[in-house]
């Protein structure tokens, strides 16, 4: 039986929030499961997109996924306004942290289901919706088996 996309998203977000590499760059409350509030603090992350497909393994009906998570950053500045870390560099570091947290991970989804993730790519770009901001989209494949 196909695995719930909501359960999969929740498990990925829990894994990101449990990662010291991720939370060293983004505070846990700023990791959103999808919709980002109008008032947000940079840096932040969100679950990007998920494409679910049927997956048959050993005669079982399961699910395969293409999952992306996104991180957003502006320049990190000190008390005098001097840039310590440019937004592009911090966005790239966030993508690296997402990769470290999820690449090769096997996440328990409950009921005996396990999600196995593999990193595909990370793509840092200027954020088209925020002046002086950069974003990174980090994409994974995932397969669920019982």
N, C-alpha and C positions, 0 to 999 in steps of 0.2 A: 504494500500500500504506500502511496506517496506520502512523504513527510511534510508536515505543516511548514509553510514558508514563514509563518509568524514565530514558530518555535525555533526555526533555524536562525532567523534574524536575532532573536533574543539571546541565543547561545553565542553567536558571534560577538554581540555587544558585551555580553558578560566576560568573554575571553579578553576583549580589548581593555575593559575596566580592571581586569585582574592582572594586566601586564604592567610591570614596573617601567619598562621601556616606553610604553604609551603614556602612562600617567605622570612620567617625569616631564613630558612635554605638554600634555593636555589634562586639566583637572577632570576627575570622574564626572562631576555634574555637567561638564561641557562636552560630553560624548553623548550624542543624541541618536535615538533609534531611527530617525528619519527627518521629520519636520523640525527645523531649527526655529526657536522663538525669535520674534522681531527684535527684542533686546537681548543681545548675546555678547559674550566677552571673547575676544581673541586670545589665544588660539582655541579652536574648537574642532570637533570631528562629528561625522554623522555616517550612518549607514547609507550608502549611495543607492545602488540598484541590485536587483536579484532577478536572474532569469532561471526559472525552474523547468526541468525537462524530465521525462521518464528515464529511468535507468534500470536495466535488468542485469542482475548479478546472481549467478548460481540459481537461476529460476525464480528468484524473488523479485517482486516489483518494488522499486524504490525510487529515489530521486537523484538527479545530478543538477548542480547549480553553477552559475557564473555570478560571482558576488563581488561588488566593489564597495570600498569604504573610502571616505574622503576626509581630508584634513585641511584646515584653513588657518592662515597666519598672516599677521602684519609684521612689520619690523619690530624686533624686541629692542627696547631702548632703556638706557639707564636713567637715573633721576634728573640728569641735566638734558635729556633728550638726544643724547648721542646713541647712534645705532650700534648695538652690541652684536646682534644677529640679524642679517637681512631677511625679509619675509620669504624670499625664494629658498634660502638655505634652511630656514626652519621648516618650511613646507616639505622640503626634501627629507629632512631628519624625521618628520612625522611619518612620511611614507615608509622610511626605513624601519621605524618602530612598529608600524602596522605589519610589515613583512615579518619582522622578528617575532611578533606575537602570534601570527597565524600560519605562516608557511610551515608545512609539515605537521601542523597540529591535528590531533584527533580529539574532537569535542563530543562529550556524551550529551545526547539530546533527550535522554530518558527513555523508558520502555524498551531498552536494549538497542536503540538506534544510536549510531555514531556517525559524525560528520568528519570526513577527512579533507583537509584543505591543502592546496598547493598554490603558491604564488605564480602569477603570470607576468604582471608588469606593474610599474609605477610610473605615473605621468604627472610631473609638476608643471603647472601653467599659471599665468596670471589669472586671478579671479575676475571674471568679466562683470560681476555685480558689485564689487567693492573696490574703491580707489585704494591703491597702494597695498593690495592684498594678493597673496598667492594661495593656490590650492594644489593639493595632490590627490589624484585618484589612484588607489592601489587595488588591483583586481586579482581575484583568486578563482580557481575551479574548486568545486566541492562535490563529493559523492557521499551519499548516505547508505549505510548498510546496517543490517541488524546483527 
